[in-house]
Amino acid sequence: MKTGSIITYLSGCVLLTIPIMIWNAILVDRLPKAYSDENFWKDIPPIIVYGENTFRILAFVLPVFMPLNIATPSQMTGLVIYLVGALAYFSAWAAQLFFPQSAWSTSLMGFLAPAYTPLLWLTGIGLIGDSFFFPAPYRSWVYITIAFLFVAFHCLHTWLVYLRTFPPIHGNLE
């Protein structure tokens, strides 16, 4: 394969994002109302929206330029982290899809699970990708930092939606 061809880029680490994107596209409309576009993006401060979307774009575009190889111990570790992370992510969604009123799904940790579990599979991608298709230095910690920043903004965003959806109950002071 000639470096720089479209096939080269489509055969890279971007392949690892495809199951996640397909899952999201197929099931997003089945999530509880709190996660609907009209509710989820309502009244979110612009700094959070811009931060989340900037780091989301970077986290999903960079794998296009990273070869998919599983040859080194670090890449094997990355594959395990990716698979565990994808399973955790799909499980977090499944809880919201099938048990939306459960104690887990309505708890802060359960509600935020679809927002924080991507850090696992994104970290896996960062460890699997150990170079670029073009001559530029690659450091896994840079990609993992971008993934962390995306997840941090995404969790802050989801936390604000959680507070709006499940406002704290204050005891009766009478």
Secondary structure, DSSP 4 states (H G I P E B T S, - for coil): --TTSHHHHHTSGGGGTHHHHHHHHHHGGGS-GGGSHHHHTTT--HHHHHHHHHHHHHHHHGGGGS-----SHHHHHHHHHHHHHHHHHHHHHHHHHH-TTSHHHHSHHHHHHHHHTHHHHHHHHHHH--S-SSSS---HHHHHHHHHHHHHHHHHHHHHHHHHHSPPPPPP--
